[in-house]
Amino acid sequence: MALILIIEDDAEARDVLRRGMIRAGHEVIEAANGAEGLKRLEQHEVDLVITDLIMPEKEGLETITEALEVYPDLKIIAISGGTRLGFDSYLKIARSLGAQRVYSKPVDLRELAGAVEELLANGA
């Protein structure tokens, strides 16, 4: 069982992700934006982060960059529902910044759980 931090500003989406990760056998802590997520990283020994990219306070790209500066081995999955630039652009940038997996919303929870297991097992 891993401790997963879910950073997502949409409460309903965060709840769906939380329930999916709990069903997959993991413990979950949550944050509603990147600033809150970075605080949670300081407070808990997290195994993996699932972060939205478009959020208030501190968006996901900035959160990924700052998190990896402090925790370079942190496993990160980025998700995005899209923006005026299109979600593909943000997901590509997230990948280039260090997210090991990227998904567009809505996320297939079985596929996401499989990616979580793979990252935790292989570290890739």
The 8 nearest C-alpha neighbors of each residue, nearest first, counted from 0:
[[1, 25, 24, 26, 2, 23, 3, 21],
 [2, 0, 25, 46, 26, 3, 47, 45],
 [1, 3, 26, 45, 46, 27, 25, 4],
 [4, 2, 27, 47, 48, 46, 45, 1],
 [3, 5, 48, 28, 29, 27, 49, 47],
 [4, 6, 29, 49, 50, 48, 7, 30],
 [7, 5, 50, 30, 31, 32, 36, 29],
 [6, 8, 31, 51, 13, 9, 32, 50],
 [7, 9, 31, 32, 54, 10, 6, 13],
 [8, 10, 12, 11, 7, 13, 31, 54],
 [11, 9, 13, 12, 14, 8, 7, 31],
 [10, 12, 14, 13, 9, 15, 16, 8],
 [11, 13, 15, 14, 9, 10, 16, 7],
 [14, 12, 10, 16, 11, 7, 15, 17],
 [13, 15, 17, 11, 12, 16, 10, 18],
 [16, 14, 12, 18, 17, 13, 19, 11],
 [15, 17, 19, 13, 14, 18, 20, 12],
 [18, 16, 14, 20, 19, 15, 13, 21],
 [17, 19, 21, 15, 16, 20, 22, 14],
 [20, 18, 16, 22, 17, 21, 108, 15],
 [19, 21, 23, 17, 22, 18, 25, 16],
 [20, 22, 25, 24, 18, 23, 19, 26],
 [23, 21, 19, 24, 20, 18, 25, 17],
 [22, 24, 20, 21, 25, 19, 112, 18],
 [25, 23, 21, 22, 0, 20, 26, 1],
 [26, 24, 0, 21, 1, 20, 23, 2],
 [25, 27, 2, 21, 1, 3, 0, 24],
 [28, 26, 3, 2, 4, 17, 25, 29],
 [29, 27, 4, 3, 5, 26, 30, 2],
 [28, 30, 5, 4, 6, 27, 31, 36],
 [29, 31, 6, 36, 35, 32, 5, 7],
 [30, 32, 8, 7, 6, 35, 29, 33],
 [33, 31, 35, 8, 34, 30, 6, 54],
 [32, 34, 57, 36, 62, 35, 58, 37],
 [35, 33, 37, 36, 57, 32, 56, 38],
 [34, 36, 38, 33, 30, 32, 37, 39],
 [37, 35, 33, 30, 39, 38, 34, 6],
 [36, 38, 40, 34, 39, 35, 33, 41],
 [39, 37, 35, 41, 36, 40, 42, 34],
 [38, 40, 42, 36, 41, 37, 43, 35],
 [41, 39, 37, 38, 43, 42, 36, 45],
 [40, 42, 38, 39, 43, 37, 44, 36],
 [41, 43, 39, 40, 38, 44, 37, 45],
 [44, 42, 40, 45, 41, 39, 2, 38],
 [45, 43, 46, 40, 42, 2, 41, 39],
 [44, 46, 2, 43, 47, 3, 40, 4],
 [47, 45, 2, 1, 3, 44, 74, 73],
 [46, 48, 74, 3, 45, 75, 73, 4],
 [49, 47, 4, 75, 3, 5, 50, 76],
 [48, 50, 76, 5, 77, 75, 6, 4],
 [51, 49, 6, 77, 5, 7, 78, 48],
 [50, 52, 78, 7, 79, 59, 77, 53],
 [59, 51, 53, 79, 58, 60, 54, 78],
 [52, 54, 58, 51, 59, 79, 55, 82],
 [55, 53, 58, 8, 32, 52, 57, 56],
 [54, 56, 57, 58, 32, 53, 8, 33],
 [57, 55, 32, 34, 58, 54, 33, 35],
 [58, 56, 33, 34, 55, 32, 54, 62],
 [57, 59, 54, 53, 52, 33, 61, 60],
 [52, 58, 60, 62, 61, 51, 63, 53],
 [61, 59, 63, 62, 58, 93, 52, 64],
 [60, 62, 64, 59, 63, 58, 65, 57],
 [61, 63, 59, 65, 33, 60, 64, 66],
 [64, 62, 60, 66, 61, 65, 59, 67],
 [63, 65, 61, 67, 62, 66, 60, 68],
 [66, 64, 68, 62, 67, 63, 61, 69],
 [67, 65, 63, 68, 69, 64, 70, 62],
 [66, 68, 71, 70, 69, 64, 65, 63],
 [69, 67, 65, 66, 70, 71, 64, 63],
 [68, 70, 67, 66, 71, 65, 73, 64],
 [71, 69, 67, 73, 72, 66, 68, 65],
 [72, 70, 67, 73, 68, 69, 66, 74],
 [73, 71, 70, 74, 67, 122, 69, 75],
 [74, 72, 70, 71, 75, 47, 67, 46],
 [73, 75, 47, 48, 72, 99, 46, 118],
 [76, 74, 48, 98, 99, 47, 49, 73],
 [75, 77, 49, 100, 98, 101, 99, 48],
 [78, 76, 101, 50, 51, 49, 98, 102],
 [79, 77, 102, 51, 103, 101, 50, 52],
 [80, 78, 103, 81, 52, 51, 104, 86],
 [79, 81, 104, 103, 86, 78, 82, 105],
 [80, 82, 86, 85, 79, 83, 84, 87],
 [83, 81, 85, 84, 86, 80, 53, 89],
 [82, 84, 85, 81, 86, 88, 89, 80],
 [85, 83, 82, 88, 86, 81, 89, 87],
 [84, 86, 82, 81, 83, 87, 88, 89],
 [85, 81, 87, 89, 88, 79, 82, 90],
 [88, 86, 90, 89, 85, 91, 81, 103],
 [89, 87, 91, 86, 90, 85, 92, 84],
 [88, 90, 92, 86, 91, 87, 93, 85],
 [89, 91, 93, 87, 92, 88, 101, 86],
 [92, 90, 94, 88, 93, 89, 87, 95],
 [91, 93, 95, 89, 94, 90, 96, 88],
 [94, 92, 90, 96, 91, 95, 98, 60],
 [93, 95, 98, 91, 97, 92, 96, 90],
 [94, 96, 92, 93, 97, 91, 98, 90],
 [97, 95, 93, 94, 92, 98, 64, 63],
 [96, 98, 94, 95, 99, 93, 63, 75],
 [99, 97, 94, 75, 76, 100, 93, 77],
 [98, 100, 75, 76, 97, 94, 74, 123],
 [101, 99, 76, 98, 77, 102, 94, 75],
 [100, 102, 77, 76, 78, 90, 94, 98],
 [103, 101, 78, 77, 106, 104, 79, 100],
 [102, 104, 79, 78, 80, 105, 106, 86],
 [105, 103, 80, 106, 79, 78, 102, 81],
 [104, 106, 103, 107, 80, 102, 79, 78],
 [105, 107, 104, 108, 103, 102, 111, 78],
 [106, 108, 110, 109, 111, 105, 104, 112],
 [109, 107, 111, 110, 106, 112, 19, 16],
 [110, 108, 112, 111, 107, 113, 19, 114],
 [109, 111, 113, 107, 108, 112, 114, 106],
 [110, 112, 108, 114, 113, 109, 107, 115],
 [113, 111, 115, 109, 114, 110, 108, 116],
 [112, 114, 110, 116, 111, 115, 117, 109],
 [115, 113, 117, 111, 116, 112, 118, 110],
 [114, 116, 112, 118, 113, 117, 119, 111],
 [117, 115, 113, 119, 114, 118, 120, 112],
 [118, 116, 114, 120, 115, 119, 121, 113],
 [119, 117, 122, 115, 123, 121, 120, 116],
 [118, 120, 116, 117, 122, 121, 115, 46],
 [121, 119, 117, 118, 122, 116, 123, 115],
 [122, 120, 123, 118, 117, 119, 116, 115],
 [121, 123, 118, 119, 120, 74, 117, 72],
 [122, 121, 118, 99, 117, 119, 74, 120]]
